[in-house]
């Protein structure tokens, strides 16, 4: 049986560590592991690092390090990964319209940057890697999703040439993160002040996950993942029109139409993936490298079972939908405790 790890006994580096997920992950690690050996925040924004240092001062968190760098720069990555055991790769460019206008910039960060992370992990003796993906990487129709699909493929394929290294590389894929920058809920919260909420399509749906749930999923992957799989959480969906009603019941709802590169419903597992997908209980896993071997392990250890052929996991057909009141409750819990619909 493969040996699991205790992340509290690790030196951890997180790329994109000053982003929404990165800050939540750092906070959770420091709470879970107050005596962690080292936790390195790797990002390219000096102002965000400065602001994060005020929130997590060195005197109180001596194991926390801030390392300015870009995943596009392999030599800087290699320097940052000296003595690192575990890497969480969260750095990415992710705005869909910006990707359509600046495609090669997204390729350089999301694809070439992913390969740079992999090469450094191979060279520096890193043992565990979890890369963050997105529902837009499943059957992508926009450039951002396509770059993240390429990134996913790179991390999964890297397990094929790890050799004798004790190295496992896995991917976690989930939907819209409640409260993350650029997502629909904070956008609507801000637009509600104007009295008008722009809605792309009344039938549009999206998956929903909280930052805390995303962090817990990464912890689970670091402890249990075998390497070579894409993990997908079982999470609820919401209708965009319900989000608008939850936030601004008295606002005018203006239909603006679906933008280029958008889907009416998001997917996380396509029917084509069903033959290599298993149900782990709280998560699904799309198995890649060592398919049969990993299938047997998960069935034995976690009592996993295969999904039916043709199974697909899509936000529109998801049996679990958030109500308007549930959306309001989640906003108060995870974003604005004082939230009042307008």
Secondary structure, DSSP 4 states (H G I P E B T S, - for coil): -PPP--GGGSEEEEETTTSHHHHHHHHHHHHH-TT-SEEEEEES-HHHHHHHHHHS-TTT-TTEEEEE--TT-HHHHHHHTTT--EEEE------HHHHHHSHHHHIIIIIIHHHHHHHHHHHTT--EEEEE--GGGTT--SHHHHHHHHHHHHHHHGGGG-TTS--EEEEEE--EETT-TTSHHHHHHHHGGGTEEEES-TT-EEEEE-HHHHHHHHHHHHHH--SSEEEEE---EEEHHHHHHHH-TTSEEEE--PPTT--SS-EEE-GGGGGGEEE-SSEEEEE-TTHHHHHHHHHHHS--EEPPTT--EETTT-S-B--HHHHHHHHHHHT-TT----
